[in-house]
Amino acid sequence: MIAGFSLMTGLKTESCAVMLTIAVIYLPLLLEDIMRIMQSRRVRGPQYGRWDLAGRGRDMVLLLTPLFLMTFRQDCLGWY
């Protein structure tokens, strides 16, 4: 599967394997941080009436901003 993908995209098989390994390692950590952020937002109170596109975009920004900050802070300072 990876060999076929590397032939189609021109990437080396080793590069694809390293990217896949890194993704598998960090995905559970990111999901744990997302759950922590969502739980803290739920504790602060319900957010009703955000069914429009702008409201959903605002919700995504409110979720992704702390996630990026936590990820970069953990990466730069070595917090794990």
PyMOL commands that set and color helices and strands:
alter all, ss='L'
color gray80, all
select helices_A, chain A and resi 2-9+13-44+53-77
alter helices_A, ss='H'
color red, helices_A
deselect
rebuild
show_as cartoon
